[in-house]
Amino acid sequence: MTPSKRIQKTTLLAFFLVSIFFNNLTAQTTVLTPNTQDSRVITTGVPFLLIASDARAAALGDMGVATSADAHSQQWNPSKYAFSEAKSGIAFSYTPYLSKLVNDIFLGNFTYFNRLNDRSAFAVSFKYFSLGEIELRADEFSEALIEKPNELSLDASYSLRLSDQFSMAVALRYLRSDLKIPAVDANAKAAGSFGVDIAGYYQSEEEAYESFNGRWRGGFAIQNLGPKIKYDDAGRENFLPTNLRLGGGFDFIFDQYNRVNVTAEVTKLLIPTPPILGTETVFEDLNGNGTYEADDDTLISKTDDVIIEGQDPDVGFMAGVFQSFNDAPGGFSEEIDEFTWALGAEYLYQDSFALRLGYFNENEFKGARKFFAMGAGFKYSTIDIDLSYLFSASKVQSPLENTLRFSLSFNFGDGEYSEY
């Protein structure tokens, strides 16, 4: 065979193989079918960390990142302790949960803080969430086995005043979730993780206006930044409820007896948005027109749980923080929908009596929590007593609806530091 014939034959063979390749591509049709029942509500592990445990914050619509300092600041923004007027204090709170159904599920909290000097403070706190007693019986004749699943966190924080008006804080948190029942799963064990909070707080000097004095407040906090929590080797890893809080407020100081504080806050979970999942189905396109025809095409393969829109949420916790700002399938508008917001107002008379009102709002496609809250506070000597009550404004009933929350705190060396 001459060289020219050999080249011609090779060229024809290559053309034939390329034709087969492109024919095979056009001979298949892929159909992507989204699952319309998939929800993109963001869920996390240890969600009890997001429950407002103290009555003052609950009465203001579950906010506390930019409100004035109090003994319960550890949960919201520990950097506020550097602005506390009291030298030290301890605080207790009790929140019944699902009180309409049971009477033994509750969230309890204990906090201690100490202002070391003009510039710094530290605090420790313990939060315990009890899921009540679960009674297990093998049959009607056997003795009942009582299990008490629970979750808890232990925190420590240090706050430092970087200037006369601004402070920052770092908090470390140990988490333990003991929800699995050994009687059901012999290999059950408690899950653990840890988290970090980074927070800042700004409080201006008191300024004179035309008919009142005023003070500006602002705060931010990145909370529960830490590794995923996992219950067993075969289980799915769950993100911690990492979130970003931003808030601001203003104090209307009318005289030495009357003051009104107004505050607004927005919050976003720094967790990847669940993508839109669906089914990927591949058919043989018998007509070669690239269009699926039910009567003619033949099923080749079918794969469920394929990402139709969005990004893969199976990433590390740090990657998840950055991904959470641009991974919503609905684009920027859905990212905005993932922010919750709250408004609150607090009236104080002579720093001994307080009335509070608050409103909390969450997009209906992201959880639909909407509620009004109200509460009161009483101060006698070193003792502060706070109460709050919640009214749901959503079609989704709140587990805290019609629940009275109670907080008690003792402030020692009150007035030792003058901030107002």
C-alpha angles and dihedrals in degrees: 000000000000121000093248092054091046091054091047092051092048091050092052091049092051090048090051093051092047090050091052090049094052092042090055090051093052092041091070128070122196120205120194114201117188120217103237092195093066113113123215095202106134114239129188142181122263093019091173086086089073095056113104103239100182121072097224094058091042092054090053093055100274096302135130113138094102104022120109119282120279138157092272096057092111093083096049112025120346092190087077089074089076086067097047116129091208122078093223142340148179127220137192129191136181127196121182112215126207086358091166090064107030138009103214104063111095147144118231128186137188125188136180125185135178128191104218097193142323091302110035146039140173134207141186128197141179124207123190127188115192121196091197129237122323116200116211125192129177090206140339093279100048125094116261119255113212120211126183112198115194146164130214144177133202118202138188125183141182123200128194129192106227094184139357090275106029136059137171134202142192123207130190120206133194116203130199125180117188104178103130117096116226092207089062099035117029091198093052116134137164119269121227141189141149136235141197130217124202115191143168135192133194125196121175129214117268109272129199118236130179099279104004144019122249146192131202123221133189137169147171135192136183105201138192096011104170150101122310119267120239128186101199141353093265095043130097119261114242126208118239113243093266108178144170120226124192124177146160138185148168133224117218104206106192097171140325091291106039130056135160120199120195122189138178127194138182126197134190130186110234091215127117114264114245108252126232105267127199147143127292111207123184120202132185106246101220094180093048092225095121092241127112113242114187096209097048111028123086125222112246104171142345128204125186130207095033117160106249097173132005133027135298107271093200096102137117121281095255093047087047091058093058094038091054091073098058111019103085110122090223092058126224095342091058091047088057090049089060092067117094119203136197138191125201141176129194128191118200127191116199089332087279103089131036137185118196138191129181144171128203125195133190126175112263092235093051100052104309096231109162124157147150121226136191136181150154138227132207128194126194118173105307096345125096121189120189131185132184139183130196131215117192117227096182136084085239107078115230118233086224096052114135089005122142112218122200133201132179127188138176119207119199123200090015110189094020088120117044113212102149 
